[in-house]
């Protein structure tokens, strides 16, 4: 390998620019250079160039960055993350960095950040009670941000690459049985948000999906609803609004789901009641054509949904450790328990593939195999 060389370019009175080729970007393939303005004589510039080339030959940084991790992460969010991720992802990145990383590690220089610093940081997060999933997410985010620092030649090596990712402890999924599902539906009929909860259980849709359903998504004759968008909630208001609609990402997520006739009848009754509420509200009504709304036509927010869900669980005499999202799991588990084809369940949930469905609900499969054996015995031996 030939020795690296550099250029010395005169810039004006007592100023020289030292330019050193440092290689190509591993992602874009573009040539990268280190540029440094040296004040003094050409001999001073040559001295700097010689020392910089020697450091490169030894595998060291030409100049360790003096930038604090807090300043670097703020710059990374704006210049590297913002152009390539969604608004929701950027908001989450910013929240995690400002809430957890900067208060703890922000005053460290990025060039002196070590793998042991990250390891101890994750331990402190665990002591604060953060879940293993959240700590793993923070690690992945930091590792990605520091990878860009390597490309920008601010650090020689990514300390995130030198430690294992924090292990995610799988939280046990909770799902209602068929009997518990009936108890829940009965209790939901007594709640003002009850129909939204009933649709959640009978469709298996995600909370952001069923709260974003519009009346134009209902196919009355076919007895179906079409999932084609979701509601995304921001942590803070933007232009006075905390939420926005977002189209579903994949063709699998865009799906039509048949509903039981009883639920379709409840939707029709709900539509008549909502029309009366809309007339009463007059100009105060926010017309988004949403099926499930607050008194002024605005969408149901996550906190209100959780509060009404917990109250419904209590009335039904069910465990209050069940989460709102577990209505989705309950729908799938009940269908599997009733012998439904995994492909049908996968399509109802909007999973990317049947493999995802089977891996998520492996706990249900043993019972399915027993029922399959019973049906095989009935067909062949009786």
Phi and psi in degrees as a GROMACS rama.xvg file:
@    title "Ramachandran Plot"
@    xaxis  label "Phi"
@    yaxis  label "Psi"
@TYPE xy
-72.3529  151.42  UNK-2
-69.13  141.364  UNK-3
-68.5944  150.323  UNK-4
-129.773  170.539  UNK-5
-143.337  176.834  UNK-6
-117.978  150.51  UNK-7
-121.179  118.518  UNK-8
-118.268  122.912  UNK-9
-70.9816  131.546  UNK-10
-111.944  -16.1323  UNK-11
157.628  -158.554  UNK-12
-62.5243  109.564  UNK-13
65.992  22.4862  UNK-14
-130.265  133.892  UNK-15
-133.511  138.999  UNK-16
-100.382  125.279  UNK-17
-96.6277  124.82  UNK-18
-123.261  122.768  UNK-19
-126.333  127.039  UNK-20
-75.7903  125.356  UNK-21
-111.872  1.09127  UNK-22
125.001  -170.482  UNK-23
-111.365  145.28  UNK-24
-61.4125  130.78  UNK-25
-66.8897  -19.1013  UNK-26
-99.023  -51.8826  UNK-27
-90.9259  -21.7753  UNK-28
80.3739  2.31421  UNK-29
-74.0392  147.026  UNK-30
-67.5686  138.03  UNK-31
-118.031  143.86  UNK-32
-132.336  150.82  UNK-33
-105.219  123.922  UNK-34
-115.875  133.232  UNK-35
-141.473  126.18  UNK-36
-88.6093  122.165  UNK-37
-109.257  127.65  UNK-38
-95.0945  130.046  UNK-39
138.796  -145.971  UNK-40
-93.5493  171.147  UNK-41
-63.4038  -30.862  UNK-42
-64.1245  -38.8258  UNK-43
-62.2934  -40.3929  UNK-44
-65.4594  -39.2723  UNK-45
-66.047  -38.8672  UNK-46
-61.4857  -44.4388  UNK-47
-62.682  -44.293  UNK-48
-61.0983  -45.7469  UNK-49
-60.6902  -44.5806  UNK-50
-66.0667  -38.7776  UNK-51
-66.7177  -41.5933  UNK-52
-65.0147  -36.1188  UNK-53
-64.8563  -43.5084  UNK-54
-61.3824  -40.4483  UNK-55
-61.7736  -42.8119  UNK-56
-62.5428  -30.6692  UNK-57
-85.9602  0.812384  UNK-58
78.9236  21.397  UNK-59
-101.416  165.735  UNK-60
-70.7356  146.01  UNK-61
-62.9225  -47.4487  UNK-62
-143.478  111.126  UNK-63
-57.5928  136.181  UNK-64
-68.9163  139.263  UNK-65
-92.4241  -0.715623  UNK-66
-69.6569  137.745  UNK-67
-73.8649  151.13  UNK-68
-58.919  -37.7948  UNK-69
-60.2874  -45.3001  UNK-70
-67.7749  -39.2974  UNK-71
-63.8747  -46.3079  UNK-72
-64.2547  -36.8939  UNK-73
-62.7708  -42.3225  UNK-74
-66.875  -41.3868  UNK-75
-61.8018  -41.9955  UNK-76
-58.4562  -43.6977  UNK-77
-77.8944  -41.4149  UNK-78
-96.4405  -31.2086  UNK-79
-106.247  -44.1506  UNK-80
-80.0167  -45.7403  UNK-81
-54.3948  -43.7931  UNK-82
-69.7586  -17.0521  UNK-83
-116.73  -4.453  UNK-84
-121.433  165.383  UNK-85
-72.7107  165.766  UNK-86
-58.8057  -41.4029  UNK-87
-64.458  -44.2727  UNK-88
-64.3347  -42.223  UNK-89
-62.548  -39.4463  UNK-90
-64.429  -41.0776  UNK-91
-66.1439  -44.2923  UNK-92
-55.9342  -48.6634  UNK-93
-62.4213  -41.9666  UNK-94
-62.3363  -48.6106  UNK-95
-62.4395  -44.4159  UNK-96
-65.8267  -44.2228  UNK-97
-78.6721  -26.3445  UNK-98
-85.0095  -37.517  UNK-99
-116.872  -46.6613  UNK-100
-77.0925  -54.7469  UNK-101
-62.5071  -43.124  UNK-102
-60.1474  -26.8889  UNK-103
-97.4533  -48.4986  UNK-104
-111.966  -3.71103  UNK-105
-57.782  -30.1966  UNK-106
-85.3506  -1.91453  UNK-107
-79.1725  142.627  UNK-108
-71.1518  137.492  UNK-109
-61.0165  -31.7936  UNK-110
-72.3341  -18.2927  UNK-111
-105.585  1.9167  UNK-112
-69.4046  125.919  UNK-113
-112.08  163.031  UNK-114
-60.0851  -37.8204  UNK-115
-64.5312  -30.9644  UNK-116
-63.5482  -42.0474  UNK-117
-67.2259  -42.5679  UNK-118
-59.6201  -44.3343  UNK-119
-68.1329  -36.2464  UNK-120
-60.734  -44.0346  UNK-121
-64.7012  -34.6519  UNK-122
-63.8452  -40.2809  UNK-123
-66.5024  -37.65  UNK-124
-62.9983  -39.7219  UNK-125
-64.2832  -39.6665  UNK-126
-65.135  -27.5061  UNK-127
-77.0638  -8.79889  UNK-128
97.6109  10.4266  UNK-129
-70.3041  145.95  UNK-130
-70.6495  157.467  UNK-131
-62.8104  -31.8058  UNK-132
-66.1282  -41.848  UNK-133
-66.6461  -42.6516  UNK-134
-64.0354  -40.1681  UNK-135
-61.9057  -40.2062  UNK-136
-63.4802  -43.7652  UNK-137
-61.6175  -41.8053  UNK-138
-61.5614  -45.6952  UNK-139
-61.9406  -41.1888  UNK-140
-65.6183  -46.0275  UNK-141
-62.9873  -42.2389  UNK-142
-61.2288  -40.8341  UNK-143
-66.186  -43.419  UNK-144
-64.2322  -41.0607  UNK-145
-73.1612  -24.4216  UNK-146
-62.4132  -37.4539  UNK-147
-68.6176  -32.8324  UNK-148
-63.8966  -33.597  UNK-149
-65.4703  -44.2423  UNK-150
-64.0273  -34.2191  UNK-151
-82.9263  4.44978  UNK-152
60.2058  35.4681  UNK-153
-92.5784  -26.6956  UNK-154
-136.79  153.439  UNK-155
-82.5803  -35.9595  UNK-156
-138.082  146.428  UNK-157
-83.3376  112.999  UNK-158
-63.1989  -23.0841  UNK-159
-66.9509  -22.8119  UNK-160
-77.1459  -13.2854  UNK-161
-95.7183  0.375728  UNK-162
-130.854  154.965  UNK-163
-75.8779  144.882  UNK-164
-62.7568  139.24  UNK-165
-54.5522  135.655  UNK-166
-72.2659  134.655  UNK-167
-87.8848  121.233  UNK-168
-86.1259  117.39  UNK-169
-66.7261  123.569  UNK-170
-81.0642  131.443  UNK-171
-64.7525  129.041  UNK-172
-72.1768  138.613  UNK-173
-111.816  136.051  UNK-174
-144.778  145.399  UNK-175
-79.5211  149.469  UNK-176
-81.1074  175.469  UNK-177
-60.5424  -43.3425  UNK-178
-64.0381  -42.6241  UNK-179
-66.7152  -34.8859  UNK-180
-61.5655  -40.5197  UNK-181
-65.8747  -40.2833  UNK-182
-60.9152  -42.432  UNK-183
-64.2817  -45.0526  UNK-184
-61.8641  -39.87  UNK-185
-64.0117  -42.7529  UNK-186
-68.2618  -34.0036  UNK-187
-65.2261  -29.2337  UNK-188
-63.2928  -16.1884  UNK-189
-95.6038  3.27687  UNK-190
-112.654  144.7  UNK-191
-66.9167  -23.7803  UNK-192
-97.9865  9.12155  UNK-193
-58.0273  -40.2099  UNK-194
-66.0651  -35.7651  UNK-195
-61.9087  -40.2476  UNK-196
-68.8629  -36.2602  UNK-197
-66.1162  -43.2702  UNK-198
-63.8352  -36.8477  UNK-199
-59.8324  -46.7817  UNK-200
-70.155  -37.394  UNK-201
-85.5621  -16.4531  UNK-202
-101.498  -28.0834  UNK-203
74.2761  14.5065  UNK-204
-74.2677  158.884  UNK-205
-74.5797  152.763  UNK-206
-53.3155  -42.4696  UNK-207
-66.2926  -21.1264  UNK-208
-83.9356  -49.6407  UNK-209
-73.9476  -26.2441  UNK-210
-76.5005  -13.174  UNK-211
-96.6793  2.09354  UNK-212
-64.8971  135.186  UNK-213
-107.848  161.48  UNK-214
-62.6948  -28.4313  UNK-215
-69.8801  -11.236  UNK-216
-88.0005  -5.3961  UNK-217
-91.8079  127.954  UNK-218
-107.404  95.9485  UNK-219
-63.4917  -45.5903  UNK-220
-67.9505  -38.6471  UNK-221
-80.6944  -14.8173  UNK-222
69.2298  40.8571  UNK-223
-133  161.451  UNK-224
-124.84  149.135  UNK-225
-109.611  125.391  UNK-226
-89.5849  118.199  UNK-227
-141.687  3.0654  UNK-228
-157.195  170.248  UNK-229
-136.922  164.961  UNK-230
-102.738  129.183  UNK-231
-109.798  128.122  UNK-232
-103.26  129.263  UNK-233
-83.583  157.225  UNK-234
-73.6797  -30.7635  UNK-235
-131.853  157.323  UNK-236
-70.646  145.422  UNK-237
-126.513  118.056  UNK-238
56.2046  37.0859  UNK-239
81.5326  3.64635  UNK-240
-125.465  138.512  UNK-241
-102.052  -1.27231  UNK-242
-140.508  164.248  UNK-243
-157.041  158.029  UNK-244
-83.4225  146.074  UNK-245
-140.459  128.054  UNK-246
-63.3791  147.11  UNK-247
-63.6783  152.21  UNK-248
-78.0786  -39.5835  UNK-249
-119.834  163.593  UNK-250
-66.1545  -28.9516  UNK-251
-69.3655  -34.2597  UNK-252
-71.701  -30.8285  UNK-253
-80.8464  109.224  UNK-254
-150.59  153.828  UNK-255
-104.049  132.695  UNK-256
-122.301  119.317  UNK-257
-67.0288  142.495  UNK-258
-114.917  150.35  UNK-259
-59.0269  145.993  UNK-260
-52.7751  -36.6386  UNK-261
-63.1089  -36.7883  UNK-262
-72.0543  -38.2525  UNK-263
-62.6857  -39.1491  UNK-264
-65.454  -40.2349  UNK-265
-63.4502  -36.3614  UNK-266
-64.2269  -40.8808  UNK-267
-64.0925  -42.8046  UNK-268
-63.221  -41.6534  UNK-269
-63.5417  -36.91  UNK-270
-64.0999  -40.1557  UNK-271
-65.5273  -43.1675  UNK-272
-64.779  -39.9347  UNK-273
-65.3497  -35.758  UNK-274
-61.8424  -38.8094  UNK-275
-66.3767  -42.2507  UNK-276
-64.0009  -37.2479  UNK-277
-65.2729  -39.1908  UNK-278
-64.6305  -40.9639  UNK-279
-65.1806  -39.7001  UNK-280
-71.9226  -28.583  UNK-281
60.7947  -129.228  UNK-282
-71.0396  -12.9795  UNK-283
-77.1281  -14.1341  UNK-284
-73.0541  130.067  UNK-285
-91.4218  109.389  UNK-286
-89.5695  91.3522  UNK-287
-105.92  4.18341  UNK-288
64.0652  22.132  UNK-289
-75.1295  144.885  UNK-290
-74.0416  -46.4231  UNK-291
-107.756  119.008  UNK-292
-140.227  167.368  UNK-293
-81.4188  -175.304  UNK-294
-64.3101  -18.3329  UNK-295
-108.225  9.15223  UNK-296
93.6994  -8.65151  UNK-297
-72.032  156.229  UNK-298
-69.4153  159.816  UNK-299
-73.76  126.617  UNK-300
-86.3735  157.744  UNK-301
-56.3984  -41.6696  UNK-302
-64.608  -44.7093  UNK-303
-61.805  -40.4199  UNK-304
-60.7955  -45.326  UNK-305
-64.0742  -40.4764  UNK-306
-62.0021  -45.5623  UNK-307
-69.7161  -33.3135  UNK-308
-64.8047  -46.2905  UNK-309
-62.9617  -39.6824  UNK-310
-64.3228  -36.6598  UNK-311
-68.412  -41.1081  UNK-312
-58.7873  -42.0667  UNK-313
-64.5133  -44.4579  UNK-314
-63.3814  -32.5924  UNK-315
-81.19  -7.70124  UNK-316
72.4234  27.5011  UNK-317
-102.239  162.502  UNK-318
-60.6987  129.95  UNK-319
-82.6038  5.51721  UNK-320
-83.9177  -11.1935  UNK-321
-67.1768  134.019  UNK-322
-93.9145  159.867  UNK-323
-56.3233  -41.4889  UNK-324
-65.124  -21.1318  UNK-325
-69.3164  -12.8042  UNK-326
-62.0254  -34.8955  UNK-327
-65.0395  -46.3701  UNK-328
-63.9281  -36.6215  UNK-329
-64.6171  -42.5849  UNK-330
-56.6488  -48.6544  UNK-331
-65.2206  -43.432  UNK-332
-65.2381  -41.3183  UNK-333
-64.213  -41.7212  UNK-334
-63.5357  -43.2308  UNK-335
-63.2399  -42.0566  UNK-336
-62.5413  -28.6913  UNK-337
-87.6745  5.06632  UNK-338
86.6572  17.7988  UNK-339
-68.3587  148.137  UNK-340
-64.3248  131.256  UNK-341
-56.2035  -32.6158  UNK-342
-63.2102  -40.2466  UNK-343
-66.3027  -42.8694  UNK-344
-63.5491  -42.9035  UNK-345
-59.3558  -43.2348  UNK-346
-66.6474  -37.3971  UNK-347
-65.191  -39.4471  UNK-348
-78.4576  -17.1702  UNK-349
76.2938  28.4248  UNK-350
-70.5251  154.122  UNK-351
-66.3365  -30.1874  UNK-352
-156.474  161.999  UNK-353
-66.926  -26.3399  UNK-354
-61.1418  -40.5182  UNK-355
-61.9111  -41.6166  UNK-356
-64.2825  -47.2  UNK-357
-66.0547  -37.9537  UNK-358
-70.3596  -29.5993  UNK-359
-75.1074  -33.9263  UNK-360
-116.605  38.5723  UNK-361
-62.195  -26.5317  UNK-362
-66.4822  -18.7968  UNK-363
-90.4184  -22.6363  UNK-364
-62.1809  -39.5523  UNK-365
-55.5507  -41.9297  UNK-366
-64.579  -35.996  UNK-367
-64.6314  -39.9197  UNK-368
-63.9838  -38.0247  UNK-369
-63.8999  -42.5179  UNK-370
-66.2402  -37.5139  UNK-371
-63.2844  -39.036  UNK-372
-64.7015  -40.2931  UNK-373
-62.3381  -42.5098  UNK-374
-66.8226  -36.3377  UNK-375
-66.2928  -40.476  UNK-376
-64.3547  -41.1015  UNK-377
-63.9429  -37.309  UNK-378
-76.6015  -32.544  UNK-379
-107.541  -26.4985  UNK-380
-117.066  -0.948097  UNK-381
